């Protein structure tokens, strides 16, 4: 495995819908298992998926996305860098 630098991004310069779904699902599982909530929430929100979406929108998740090419090389991209292009809804 070869780790590529962050100069040339693998894939689009934004979060894909598949990456977004995986992040929301993984974070919702963490929240449902008792992980601390990282963003301030309205009182009415208690669903782990809604909490994960709010945390993603607020850009408070300390996650890294690994994008892999078919030959095995990969690039680790901080989630914050992929969220710079637009605000998720």
PDB file of N, CA, C and O in Angstrom:
ATOM      1  N   UNK A   1       0.832  -1.181   0.000  1.00  0.00           N
ATOM      2  CA  UNK A   1       0.000   0.000   0.000  1.00  0.00           C
ATOM      3  C   UNK A   1       0.879   1.247   0.000  1.00  0.00           C
ATOM      4  O   UNK A   1       1.866   1.338   0.730  1.00  0.00           O
ATOM      5  N   UNK A   2       0.501   2.174  -0.816  1.00  0.00           N
ATOM      6  CA  UNK A   2       1.233   3.424  -0.934  1.00  0.00           C
ATOM      7  C   UNK A   2       0.316   4.542  -0.465  1.00  0.00           C
ATOM      8  O   UNK A   2      -0.827   4.646  -0.912  1.00  0.00           O
ATOM      9  N   UNK A   3       0.815   5.372   0.430  1.00  0.00           N
ATOM     10  CA  UNK A   3       0.061   6.508   0.916  1.00  0.00           C
ATOM     11  C   UNK A   3       0.402   7.708   0.047  1.00  0.00           C
ATOM     12  O   UNK A   3       1.564   8.107  -0.026  1.00  0.00           O
ATOM     13  N   UNK A   4      -0.599   8.293  -0.615  1.00  0.00           N
ATOM     14  CA  UNK A   4      -0.390   9.446  -1.474  1.00  0.00           C
ATOM     15  C   UNK A   4      -0.467  10.725  -0.654  1.00  0.00           C
ATOM     16  O   UNK A   4      -1.105  10.757   0.399  1.00  0.00           O
ATOM     17  N   UNK A   5       0.183  11.778  -1.138  1.00  0.00           N
ATOM     18  CA  UNK A   5       0.139  13.060  -0.436  1.00  0.00           C
ATOM     19  C   UNK A   5      -1.211  13.731  -0.676  1.00  0.00           C
ATOM     20  O   UNK A   5      -1.982  13.292  -1.529  1.00  0.00           O
ATOM     21  N   UNK A   6      -1.489  14.771   0.058  1.00  0.00           N
ATOM     22  CA  UNK A   6      -2.754  15.485  -0.079  1.00  0.00           C
ATOM     23  C   UNK A   6      -2.731  16.514  -1.194  1.00  0.00           C
ATOM     24  O   UNK A   6      -3.699  17.257  -1.352  1.00  0.00           O
ATOM     25  N   UNK A   7      -1.652  16.585  -1.979  1.00  0.00           N
ATOM     26  CA  UNK A   7      -1.583  17.552  -3.065  1.00  0.00           C
ATOM     27  C   UNK A   7      -2.595  17.227  -4.161  1.00  0.00           C
ATOM     28  O   UNK A   7      -3.313  18.113  -4.626  1.00  0.00           O
ATOM     29  N   UNK A   8      -2.655  15.968  -4.571  1.00  0.00           N
ATOM     30  CA  UNK A   8      -3.588  15.530  -5.603  1.00  0.00           C
ATOM     31  C   UNK A   8      -4.631  14.633  -4.955  1.00  0.00           C
ATOM     32  O   UNK A   8      -4.322  13.533  -4.498  1.00  0.00           O
ATOM     33  N   UNK A   9      -5.862  15.109  -4.922  1.00  0.00           N
ATOM     34  CA  UNK A   9      -6.922  14.342  -4.277  1.00  0.00           C
ATOM     35  C   UNK A   9      -7.369  13.181  -5.145  1.00  0.00           C
ATOM     36  O   UNK A   9      -7.488  13.312  -6.363  1.00  0.00           O
ATOM     37  N   UNK A  10      -7.613  12.046  -4.512  1.00  0.00           N
ATOM     38  CA  UNK A  10      -8.270  10.930  -5.178  1.00  0.00           C
ATOM     39  C   UNK A  10      -9.761  11.216  -5.101  1.00  0.00           C
ATOM     40  O   UNK A  10     -10.291  11.443  -4.014  1.00  0.00           O
ATOM     41  N   UNK A  11     -10.437  11.209  -6.229  1.00  0.00           N
ATOM     42  CA  UNK A  11     -11.874  11.446  -6.237  1.00  0.00           C
ATOM     43  C   UNK A  11     -12.205  12.925  -6.187  1.00  0.00           C
ATOM     44  O   UNK A  11     -11.323  13.774  -6.320  1.00  0.00           O
ATOM     45  N   UNK A  12     -13.484  13.231  -5.992  1.00  0.00           N
ATOM     46  CA  UNK A  12     -13.918  14.629  -5.992  1.00  0.00           C
ATOM     47  C   UNK A  12     -13.429  15.376  -4.749  1.00  0.00           C
ATOM     48  O   UNK A  12     -13.146  14.758  -3.722  1.00  0.00           O
ATOM     49  N   UNK A  13     -13.330  16.702  -4.843  1.00  0.00           N
ATOM     50  CA  UNK A  13     -12.857  17.493  -3.692  1.00  0.00           C
ATOM     51  C   UNK A  13     -13.931  17.735  -2.640  1.00  0.00           C
ATOM     52  O   UNK A  13     -13.767  18.600  -1.779  1.00  0.00           O
ATOM     53  N   UNK A  14     -15.013  16.993  -2.695  1.00  0.00           N
ATOM     54  CA  UNK A  14     -16.078  17.114  -1.698  1.00  0.00           C
ATOM     55  C   UNK A  14     -16.467  15.722  -1.225  1.00  0.00           C
ATOM     56  O   UNK A  14     -16.048  14.718  -1.800  1.00  0.00           O
ATOM     57  N   UNK A  15     -17.255  15.676  -0.192  1.00  0.00           N
ATOM     58  CA  UNK A  15     -17.728  14.421   0.379  1.00  0.00           C
ATOM     59  C   UNK A  15     -18.764  13.805  -0.560  1.00  0.00           C
ATOM     60  O   UNK A  15     -19.720  14.477  -0.948  1.00  0.00           O
ATOM     61  N   UNK A  16     -18.588  12.537  -0.929  1.00  0.00           N
ATOM     62  CA  UNK A  16     -19.565  11.883  -1.802  1.00  0.00           C
ATOM     63  C   UNK A  16     -20.768  11.426  -0.981  1.00  0.00           C
ATOM     64  O   UNK A  16     -20.700  11.367   0.247  1.00  0.00           O
ATOM     65  N   UNK A  17     -21.847  11.109  -1.647  1.00  0.00           N
ATOM     66  CA  UNK A  17     -23.053  10.669  -0.934  1.00  0.00           C
ATOM     67  C   UNK A  17     -22.824   9.339  -0.223  1.00  0.00           C
ATOM     68  O   UNK A  17     -23.441   9.067   0.807  1.00  0.00           O
ATOM     69  N   UNK A  18     -21.935   8.510  -0.774  1.00  0.00           N
ATOM     70  CA  UNK A  18     -21.637   7.225  -0.147  1.00  0.00           C
ATOM     71  C   UNK A  18     -20.798   7.421   1.122  1.00  0.00           C
ATOM     72  O   UNK A  18     -21.020   6.755   2.134  1.00  0.00           O
ATOM     73  N   UNK A  19     -19.839   8.337   1.052  1.00  0.00           N
ATOM     74  CA  UNK A  19     -19.031   8.648   2.236  1.00  0.00           C
ATOM     75  C   UNK A  19     -19.903   9.276   3.317  1.00  0.00           C
ATOM     76  O   UNK A  19     -19.759   8.966   4.500  1.00  0.00           O
ATOM     77  N   UNK A  20     -20.807  10.160   2.902  1.00  0.00           N
ATOM     78  CA  UNK A  20     -21.707  10.809   3.859  1.00  0.00           C
ATOM     79  C   UNK A  20     -22.573   9.769   4.565  1.00  0.00           C
ATOM     80  O   UNK A  20     -22.741   9.821   5.783  1.00  0.00           O
ATOM     81  N   UNK A  21     -23.123   8.825   3.803  1.00  0.00           N
ATOM     82  CA  UNK A  21     -23.965   7.780   4.394  1.00  0.00           C
ATOM     83  C   UNK A  21     -23.168   6.920   5.367  1.00  0.00           C
ATOM     84  O   UNK A  21     -23.666   6.551   6.431  1.00  0.00           O
ATOM     85  N   UNK A  22     -21.945   6.605   5.006  1.00  0.00           N
ATOM     86  CA  UNK A  22     -21.125   5.765   5.888  1.00  0.00           C
ATOM     87  C   UNK A  22     -20.770   6.504   7.178  1.00  0.00           C
ATOM     88  O   UNK A  22     -20.789   5.917   8.260  1.00  0.00           O
ATOM     89  N   UNK A  23     -20.447   7.791   7.059  1.00  0.00           N
ATOM     90  CA  UNK A  23     -20.092   8.590   8.233  1.00  0.00           C
ATOM     91  C   UNK A  23     -21.298   8.730   9.164  1.00  0.00           C
ATOM     92  O   UNK A  23     -21.179   8.540  10.374  1.00  0.00           O
ATOM     93  N   UNK A  24     -22.452   9.061   8.596  1.00  0.00           N
ATOM     94  CA  UNK A  24     -23.653   9.226   9.423  1.00  0.00           C
ATOM     95  C   UNK A  24     -24.007   7.909  10.107  1.00  0.00           C
ATOM     96  O   UNK A  24     -24.354   7.901  11.288  1.00  0.00           O
ATOM     97  N   UNK A  25     -23.922   6.804   9.383  1.00  0.00           N
ATOM     98  CA  UNK A  25     -24.232   5.506   9.978  1.00  0.00           C
ATOM     99  C   UNK A  25     -23.274   5.119  11.081  1.00  0.00           C
ATOM    100  O   UNK A  25     -23.691   4.641  12.136  1.00  0.00           O
ATOM    101  N   UNK A  26     -21.981   5.327  10.839  1.00  0.00           N
ATOM    102  CA  UNK A  26     -20.976   4.974  11.848  1.00  0.00           C
ATOM    103  C   UNK A  26     -21.124   5.847  13.090  1.00  0.00           C
ATOM    104  O   UNK A  26     -21.038   5.357  14.216  1.00  0.00           O
ATOM    105  N   UNK A  27     -21.346   7.135  12.881  1.00  0.00           N
ATOM    106  CA  UNK A  27     -21.485   8.036  14.022  1.00  0.00           C
ATOM    107  C   UNK A  27     -22.782   7.766  14.782  1.00  0.00           C
ATOM    108  O   UNK A  27     -22.803   7.850  16.010  1.00  0.00           O
ATOM    109  N   UNK A  28     -23.865   7.442  14.069  1.00  0.00           N
ATOM    110  CA  UNK A  28     -25.127   7.113  14.740  1.00  0.00           C
ATOM    111  C   UNK A  28     -24.961   5.867  15.608  1.00  0.00           C
ATOM    112  O   UNK A  28     -25.512   5.802  16.707  1.00  0.00           O
ATOM    113  N   UNK A  29     -24.215   4.887  15.128  1.00  0.00           N
ATOM    114  CA  UNK A  29     -23.949   3.691  15.931  1.00  0.00           C
ATOM    115  C   UNK A  29     -23.168   4.054  17.188  1.00  0.00           C
ATOM    116  O   UNK A  29     -23.476   3.566  18.275  1.00  0.00           O
ATOM    117  N   UNK A  30     -22.157   4.910  17.042  1.00  0.00           N
ATOM    118  CA  UNK A  30     -21.371   5.335  18.202  1.00  0.00           C
ATOM    119  C   UNK A  30     -22.257   6.038  19.228  1.00  0.00           C
ATOM    120  O   UNK A  30     -22.165   5.767  20.426  1.00  0.00           O
ATOM    121  N   UNK A  31     -23.114   6.940  18.753  1.00  0.00           N
ATOM    122  CA  UNK A  31     -23.996   7.683  19.659  1.00  0.00           C
ATOM    123  C   UNK A  31     -24.966   6.729  20.354  1.00  0.00           C
ATOM    124  O   UNK A  31     -25.230   6.872  21.548  1.00  0.00           O
ATOM    125  N   UNK A  32     -25.498   5.756  19.612  1.00  0.00           N
ATOM    126  CA  UNK A  32     -26.449   4.821  20.220  1.00  0.00           C
ATOM    127  C   UNK A  32     -25.789   3.924  21.261  1.00  0.00           C
ATOM    128  O   UNK A  32     -26.459   3.398  22.150  1.00  0.00           O
ATOM    129  N   UNK A  33     -24.473   3.752  21.150  1.00  0.00           N
ATOM    130  CA  UNK A  33     -23.741   2.946  22.126  1.00  0.00           C
ATOM    131  C   UNK A  33     -23.189   3.775  23.287  1.00  0.00           C
ATOM    132  O   UNK A  33     -22.460   3.254  24.131  1.00  0.00           O
ATOM    133  N   UNK A  34     -23.537   5.075  23.331  1.00  0.00           N
ATOM    134  CA  UNK A  34     -23.175   5.891  24.478  1.00  0.00           C
ATOM    135  C   UNK A  34     -22.026   6.852  24.283  1.00  0.00           C
ATOM    136  O   UNK A  34     -21.531   7.409  25.262  1.00  0.00           O
ATOM    137  N   UNK A  35     -21.578   7.069  23.051  1.00  0.00           N
ATOM    138  CA  UNK A  35     -20.489   8.022  22.811  1.00  0.00           C
ATOM    139  C   UNK A  35     -20.963   9.438  23.136  1.00  0.00           C
ATOM    140  O   UNK A  35     -22.143   9.750  22.978  1.00  0.00           O
ATOM    141  N   UNK A  36     -20.047  10.293  23.589  1.00  0.00           N
ATOM    142  CA  UNK A  36     -20.449  11.667  23.895  1.00  0.00           C
ATOM    143  C   UNK A  36     -20.859  12.416  22.628  1.00  0.00           C
ATOM    144  O   UNK A  36     -20.298  12.202  21.554  1.00  0.00           O
ATOM    145  N   UNK A  37     -21.835  13.288  22.774  1.00  0.00           N
ATOM    146  CA  UNK A  37     -22.326  14.091  21.654  1.00  0.00           C
ATOM    147  C   UNK A  37     -21.461  15.337  21.564  1.00  0.00           C
ATOM    148  O   UNK A  37     -21.214  16.002  22.570  1.00  0.00           O
ATOM    149  N   UNK A  38     -20.996  15.657  20.347  1.00  0.00           N
ATOM    150  CA  UNK A  38     -19.994  16.699  20.161  1.00  0.00           C
ATOM    151  C   UNK A  38     -20.566  18.061  19.785  1.00  0.00           C
ATOM    152  O   UNK A  38     -19.839  19.054  19.816  1.00  0.00           O
ATOM    153  N   UNK A  39     -21.841  18.135  19.431  1.00  0.00           N
ATOM    154  CA  UNK A  39     -22.438  19.404  19.013  1.00  0.00           C
ATOM    155  C   UNK A  39     -23.632  19.720  19.909  1.00  0.00           C
ATOM    156  O   UNK A  39     -24.301  18.808  20.395  1.00  0.00           O
ATOM    157  N   UNK A  40     -23.901  20.998  20.128  1.00  0.00           N
ATOM    158  CA  UNK A  40     -25.107  21.356  20.886  1.00  0.00           C
ATOM    159  C   UNK A  40     -26.354  20.977  20.081  1.00  0.00           C
ATOM    160  O   UNK A  40     -26.413  21.182  18.868  1.00  0.00           O
ATOM    161  N   UNK A  41     -27.343  20.420  20.780  1.00  0.00           N
ATOM    162  CA  UNK A  41     -28.546  19.925  20.108  1.00  0.00           C
ATOM    163  C   UNK A  41     -29.789  20.631  20.620  1.00  0.00           C
ATOM    164  O   UNK A  41     -29.837  21.057  21.774  1.00  0.00           O
ATOM    165  N   UNK A  42     -30.805  20.756  19.753  1.00  0.00           N
ATOM    166  CA  UNK A  42     -32.112  21.208  20.247  1.00  0.00           C
ATOM    167  C   UNK A  42     -32.690  20.158  21.193  1.00  0.00           C
ATOM    168  O   UNK A  42     -32.333  18.983  21.111  1.00  0.00           O
ATOM    169  N   UNK A  43     -33.566  20.572  22.073  1.00  0.00           N
ATOM    170  CA  UNK A  43     -34.130  19.655  23.069  1.00  0.00           C
ATOM    171  C   UNK A  43     -34.927  18.518  22.438  1.00  0.00           C
ATOM    172  O   UNK A  43     -34.991  17.428  23.007  1.00  0.00           O
ATOM    173  N   UNK A  44     -35.532  18.746  21.281  1.00  0.00           N
ATOM    174  CA  UNK A  44     -36.414  17.752  20.666  1.00  0.00           C
ATOM    175  C   UNK A  44     -35.654  16.630  19.952  1.00  0.00           C
ATOM    176  O   UNK A  44     -36.265  15.627  19.583  1.00  0.00           O
ATOM    177  N   UNK A  45     -34.359  16.769  19.749  1.00  0.00           N
ATOM    178  CA  UNK A  45     -33.593  15.779  18.985  1.00  0.00           C
ATOM    179  C   UNK A  45     -33.065  14.700  19.922  1.00  0.00           C
ATOM    180  O   UNK A  45     -32.343  14.983  20.878  1.00  0.00           O
ATOM    181  N   UNK A  46     -33.442  13.446  19.626  1.00  0.00           N
ATOM    182  CA  UNK A  46     -32.919  12.336  20.418  1.00  0.00           C
ATOM    183  C   UNK A  46     -32.543  11.135  19.552  1.00  0.00           C
ATOM    184  O   UNK A  46     -31.932  10.189  20.050  1.00  0.00           O
ATOM    185  N   UNK A  47     -32.896  11.156  18.268  1.00  0.00           N
ATOM    186  CA  UNK A  47     -32.584  10.055  17.362  1.00  0.00           C
ATOM    187  C   UNK A  47     -31.092  10.086  17.009  1.00  0.00           C
ATOM    188  O   UNK A  47     -30.584  11.139  16.624  1.00  0.00           O
ATOM    189  N   UNK A  48     -30.380   8.963  17.129  1.00  0.00           N
ATOM    190  CA  UNK A  48     -28.943   8.947  16.835  1.00  0.00           C
ATOM    191  C   UNK A  48     -28.597   9.372  15.411  1.00  0.00           C
ATOM    192  O   UNK A  48     -27.554   9.986  15.190  1.00  0.00           O
ATOM    193  N   UNK A  49     -29.455   9.057  14.444  1.00  0.00           N
ATOM    194  CA  UNK A  49     -29.174   9.459  13.061  1.00  0.00           C
ATOM    195  C   UNK A  49     -29.278  10.969  12.924  1.00  0.00           C
ATOM    196  O   UNK A  49     -28.437  11.590  12.275  1.00  0.00           O
ATOM    197  N   UNK A  50     -30.299  11.569  13.525  1.00  0.00           N
ATOM    198  CA  UNK A  50     -30.433  13.026  13.486  1.00  0.00           C
ATOM    199  C   UNK A  50     -29.261  13.704  14.187  1.00  0.00           C
ATOM    200  O   UNK A  50     -28.771  14.734  13.725  1.00  0.00           O
ATOM    201  N   UNK A  51     -28.818  13.138  15.286  1.00  0.00           N
ATOM    202  CA  UNK A  51     -27.663  13.684  16.007  1.00  0.00           C
ATOM    203  C   UNK A  51     -26.421  13.617  15.127  1.00  0.00           C
ATOM    204  O   UNK A  51     -25.651  14.576  15.073  1.00  0.00           O
ATOM    205  N   UNK A  52     -26.217  12.496  14.436  1.00  0.00           N
ATOM    206  CA  UNK A  52     -25.053  12.338  13.561  1.00  0.00           C
ATOM    207  C   UNK A  52     -25.085  13.340  12.413  1.00  0.00           C
ATOM    208  O   UNK A  52     -24.050  13.894  12.045  1.00  0.00           O
ATOM    209  N   UNK A  53     -26.263  13.576  11.846  1.00  0.00           N
ATOM    210  CA  UNK A  53     -26.383  14.547  10.753  1.00  0.00           C
ATOM    211  C   UNK A  53     -26.065  15.953  11.257  1.00  0.00           C
ATOM    212  O   UNK A  53     -25.380  16.712  10.572  1.00  0.00           O
ATOM    213  N   UNK A  54     -26.549  16.302  12.432  1.00  0.00           N
ATOM    214  CA  UNK A  54     -26.263  17.625  13.001  1.00  0.00           C
ATOM    215  C   UNK A  54     -24.769  17.780  13.259  1.00  0.00           C
ATOM    216  O   UNK A  54     -24.197  18.828  12.957  1.00  0.00           O
ATOM    217  N   UNK A  55     -24.135  16.759  13.811  1.00  0.00           N
ATOM    218  CA  UNK A  55     -22.689  16.828  14.065  1.00  0.00           C
ATOM    219  C   UNK A  55     -21.906  16.967  12.766  1.00  0.00           C
ATOM    220  O   UNK A  55     -20.917  17.698  12.714  1.00  0.00           O
ATOM    221  N   UNK A  56     -22.336  16.280  11.725  1.00  0.00           N
ATOM    222  CA  UNK A  56     -21.664  16.405  10.427  1.00  0.00           C
ATOM    223  C   UNK A  56     -21.850  17.805   9.861  1.00  0.00           C
ATOM    224  O   UNK A  56     -20.904  18.394   9.337  1.00  0.00           O
ATOM    225  N   UNK A  57     -23.052  18.338   9.962  1.00  0.00           N
ATOM    226  CA  UNK A  57     -23.330  19.681   9.457  1.00  0.00           C
ATOM    227  C   UNK A  57     -22.527  20.740  10.217  1.00  0.00           C
ATOM    228  O   UNK A  57     -22.089  21.732   9.633  1.00  0.00           O
ATOM    229  N   UNK A  58     -22.336  20.521  11.528  1.00  0.00           N
ATOM    230  CA  UNK A  58     -21.584  21.470  12.354  1.00  0.00           C
ATOM    231  C   UNK A  58     -20.068  21.305  12.219  1.00  0.00           C
ATOM    232  O   UNK A  58     -19.310  22.095  12.782  1.00  0.00           O
ATOM    233  N   UNK A  59     -19.624  20.297  11.486  1.00  0.00           N
ATOM    234  CA  UNK A  59     -18.195  20.051  11.219  1.00  0.00           C
ATOM    235  C   UNK A  59     -17.394  19.799  12.496  1.00  0.00           C
ATOM    236  O   UNK A  59     -16.284  20.311  12.645  1.00  0.00           O
ATOM    237  N   UNK A  60     -17.951  19.018  13.410  1.00  0.00           N
ATOM    238  CA  UNK A  60     -17.256  18.752  14.670  1.00  0.00           C
ATOM    239  C   UNK A  60     -16.728  17.329  14.774  1.00  0.00           C
ATOM    240  O   UNK A  60     -16.137  16.965  15.791  1.00  0.00           O
ATOM    241  N   UNK A  61     -16.928  16.525  13.750  1.00  0.00           N
ATOM    242  CA  UNK A  61     -16.495  15.126  13.810  1.00  0.00           C
ATOM    243  C   UNK A  61     -15.008  15.001  13.479  1.00  0.00           C
ATOM    244  O   UNK A  61     -14.582  15.419  12.402  1.00  0.00           O
ATOM    245  N   UNK A  62     -14.224  14.439  14.375  1.00  0.00           N
ATOM    246  CA  UNK A  62     -12.786  14.265  14.116  1.00  0.00           C
ATOM    247  C   UNK A  62     -12.530  12.959  13.359  1.00  0.00           C
ATOM    248  O   UNK A  62     -11.956  12.020  13.910  1.00  0.00           O
ATOM    249  N   UNK A  63     -12.953  12.906  12.106  1.00  0.00           N
ATOM    250  CA  UNK A  63     -12.809  11.684  11.313  1.00  0.00           C
ATOM    251  C   UNK A  63     -11.920  11.929  10.105  1.00  0.00           C
ATOM    252  O   UNK A  63     -11.712  13.067   9.683  1.00  0.00           O
ATOM    253  N   UNK A  64     -11.402  10.837   9.562  1.00  0.00           N
ATOM    254  CA  UNK A  64     -10.578  10.869   8.363  1.00  0.00           C
ATOM    255  C   UNK A  64     -11.168   9.900   7.352  1.00  0.00           C
ATOM    256  O   UNK A  64     -11.542   8.779   7.700  1.00  0.00           O
ATOM    257  N   UNK A  65     -11.249  10.333   6.100  1.00  0.00           N
ATOM    258  CA  UNK A  65     -11.759   9.501   5.017  1.00  0.00           C
ATOM    259  C   UNK A  65     -10.566   8.878   4.303  1.00  0.00           C
ATOM    260  O   UNK A  65      -9.619   9.578   3.946  1.00  0.00           O
ATOM    261  N   UNK A  66     -10.609   7.562   4.093  1.00  0.00           N
ATOM    262  CA  UNK A  66      -9.563   6.883   3.324  1.00  0.00           C
ATOM    263  C   UNK A  66     -10.134   6.537   1.957  1.00  0.00           C
ATOM    264  O   UNK A  66     -11.064   5.740   1.838  1.00  0.00           O
ATOM    265  N   UNK A  67      -9.553   7.158   0.917  1.00  0.00           N
ATOM    266  CA  UNK A  67      -9.942   6.853  -0.458  1.00  0.00           C
ATOM    267  C   UNK A  67      -8.867   5.960  -1.066  1.00  0.00           C
ATOM    268  O   UNK A  67      -7.677   6.266  -1.001  1.00  0.00           O
ATOM    269  N   UNK A  68      -9.304   4.858  -1.655  1.00  0.00           N
ATOM    270  CA  UNK A  68      -8.390   3.842  -2.161  1.00  0.00           C
ATOM    271  C   UNK A  68      -8.559   3.684  -3.664  1.00  0.00           C
ATOM    272  O   UNK A  68      -9.676   3.703  -4.180  1.00  0.00           O
ATOM    273  N   UNK A  69      -7.440   3.528  -4.360  1.00  0.00           N
ATOM    274  CA  UNK A  69      -7.448   3.232  -5.788  1.00  0.00           C
ATOM    275  C   UNK A  69      -7.365   1.723  -5.993  1.00  0.00           C
ATOM    276  O   UNK A  69      -6.942   1.004  -5.088  1.00  0.00           O
ATOM    277  N   UNK A  70      -7.765   1.226  -7.175  1.00  0.00           N
ATOM    278  CA  UNK A  70      -7.742  -0.224  -7.416  1.00  0.00           C
ATOM    279  C   UNK A  70      -6.367  -0.870  -7.261  1.00  0.00           C
ATOM    280  O   UNK A  70      -6.283  -2.041  -6.891  1.00  0.00           O
ATOM    281  N   UNK A  71      -5.291  -0.139  -7.535  1.00  0.00           N
ATOM    282  CA  UNK A  71      -3.962  -0.751  -7.419  1.00  0.00           C
ATOM    283  C   UNK A  71      -3.479  -0.846  -5.980  1.00  0.00           C
ATOM    284  O   UNK A  71      -2.418  -1.413  -5.721  1.00  0.00           O
ATOM    285  N   UNK A  72      -4.242  -0.299  -5.041  1.00  0.00           N
ATOM    286  CA  UNK A  72      -3.894  -0.427  -3.636  1.00  0.00           C
ATOM    287  C   UNK A  72      -3.386   0.847  -2.988  1.00  0.00           C
ATOM    288  O   UNK A  72      -3.273   0.904  -1.764  1.00  0.00           O
ATOM    289  N   UNK A  73      -3.077   1.870  -3.770  1.00  0.00           N
ATOM    290  CA  UNK A  73      -2.638   3.116  -3.149  1.00  0.00           C
ATOM    291  C   UNK A  73      -3.855   3.804  -2.526  1.00  0.00           C
ATOM    292  O   UNK A  73      -4.986   3.612  -2.971  1.00  0.00           O
ATOM    293  N   UNK A  74      -3.605   4.596  -1.504  1.00  0.00           N
ATOM    294  CA  UNK A  74      -4.708   5.239  -0.799  1.00  0.00           C
ATOM    295  C   UNK A  74      -4.300   6.633  -0.355  1.00  0.00           C
ATOM    296  O   UNK A  74      -3.126   7.002  -0.374  1.00  0.00           O
ATOM    297  N   UNK A  75      -5.299   7.386   0.041  1.00  0.00           N
ATOM    298  CA  UNK A  75      -5.075   8.736   0.541  1.00  0.00           C
ATOM    299  C   UNK A  75      -6.014   8.964   1.716  1.00  0.00           C
ATOM    300  O   UNK A  75      -7.219   8.740   1.607  1.00  0.00           O
ATOM    301  N   UNK A  76      -5.464   9.407   2.830  1.00  0.00           N
ATOM    302  CA  UNK A  76      -6.254   9.764   4.003  1.00  0.00           C
ATOM    303  C   UNK A  76      -6.531  11.262   3.959  1.00  0.00           C
ATOM    304  O   UNK A  76      -5.605  12.072   3.913  1.00  0.00           O
ATOM    305  N   UNK A  77      -7.808  11.625   3.972  1.00  0.00           N
ATOM    306  CA  UNK A  77      -8.211  13.025   3.867  1.00  0.00           C
ATOM    307  C   UNK A  77      -9.031  13.378   5.103  1.00  0.00           C
ATOM    308  O   UNK A  77     -10.026  12.710   5.383  1.00  0.00           O
ATOM    309  N   UNK A  78      -8.639  14.412   5.852  1.00  0.00           N
ATOM    310  CA  UNK A  78      -9.452  14.823   7.004  1.00  0.00           C
ATOM    311  C   UNK A  78     -10.855  15.238   6.554  1.00  0.00           C
ATOM    312  O   UNK A  78     -11.016  15.893   5.524  1.00  0.00           O
ATOM    313  N   UNK A  79     -11.848  14.857   7.321  1.00  0.00           N
ATOM    314  CA  UNK A  79     -13.234  15.151   6.981  1.00  0.00           C
ATOM    315  C   UNK A  79     -13.465  16.649   6.823  1.00  0.00           C
ATOM    316  O   UNK A  79     -14.235  17.069   5.960  1.00  0.00           O
ATOM    317  N   UNK A  80     -12.820  17.438   7.628  1.00  0.00           N
ATOM    318  CA  UNK A  80     -12.997  18.896   7.581  1.00  0.00           C
ATOM    319  C   UNK A  80     -12.595  19.446   6.215  1.00  0.00           C
ATOM    320  O   UNK A  80     -13.223  20.385   5.725  1.00  0.00           O
ATOM    321  N   UNK A  81     -11.558  18.877   5.589  1.00  0.00           N
ATOM    322  CA  UNK A  81     -11.122  19.342   4.274  1.00  0.00           C
ATOM    323  C   UNK A  81     -12.176  19.081   3.206  1.00  0.00           C
ATOM    324  O   UNK A  81     -12.309  19.873   2.273  1.00  0.00           O
ATOM    325  N   UNK A  82     -12.919  18.002   3.320  1.00  0.00           N
ATOM    326  CA  UNK A  82     -13.950  17.680   2.335  1.00  0.00           C
ATOM    327  C   UNK A  82     -15.235  18.456   2.574  1.00  0.00           C
ATOM    328  O   UNK A  82     -16.064  18.564   1.671  1.00  0.00           O
ATOM    329  N   UNK A  83     -15.414  18.993   3.761  1.00  0.00           N
ATOM    330  CA  UNK A  83     -16.619  19.761   4.072  1.00  0.00           C
ATOM    331  C   UNK A  83     -16.454  21.245   3.773  1.00  0.00           C
ATOM    332  O   UNK A  83     -17.388  22.017   3.991  1.00  0.00           O
ATOM    333  N   UNK A  84     -15.306  21.661   3.285  1.00  0.00           N
ATOM    334  CA  UNK A  84     -15.063  23.072   3.006  1.00  0.00           C
ATOM    335  C   UNK A  84     -15.874  23.576   1.817  1.00  0.00           C
ATOM    336  O   UNK A  84     -16.172  24.768   1.742  1.00  0.00           O
ATOM    337  N   UNK A  85     -16.241  22.686   0.879  1.00  0.00           N
ATOM    338  CA  UNK A  85     -16.842  23.134  -0.368  1.00  0.00           C
ATOM    339  C   UNK A  85     -18.283  23.605  -0.221  1.00  0.00           C
ATOM    340  O   UNK A  85     -18.687  24.564  -0.879  1.00  0.00           O
ATOM    341  N   UNK A  86     -19.074  22.940   0.641  1.00  0.00           N
ATOM    342  CA  UNK A  86     -20.458  23.378   0.843  1.00  0.00           C
ATOM    343  C   UNK A  86     -20.972  22.860   2.177  1.00  0.00           C
ATOM    344  O   UNK A  86     -20.420  21.924   2.756  1.00  0.00           O
ATOM    345  N   UNK A  87     -22.028  23.482   2.645  1.00  0.00           N
ATOM    346  CA  UNK A  87     -22.659  23.065   3.895  1.00  0.00           C
ATOM    347  C   UNK A  87     -23.673  21.972   3.570  1.00  0.00           C
ATOM    348  O   UNK A  87     -24.493  22.134   2.666  1.00  0.00           O
ATOM    349  N   UNK A  88     -23.619  20.864   4.301  1.00  0.00           N
ATOM    350  CA  UNK A  88     -24.549  19.762   4.078  1.00  0.00           C
ATOM    351  C   UNK A  88     -25.899  20.066   4.703  1.00  0.00           C
ATOM    352  O   UNK A  88     -25.987  20.766   5.712  1.00  0.00           O
ATOM    353  N   UNK A  89     -26.947  19.534   4.094  1.00  0.00           N
ATOM    354  CA  UNK A  89     -28.287  19.733   4.648  1.00  0.00           C
ATOM    355  C   UNK A  89     -28.873  18.435   5.084  1.00  0.00           C
ATOM    356  O   UNK A  89     -30.000  18.401   5.578  1.00  0.00           O
TER     357      UNK A  89
END
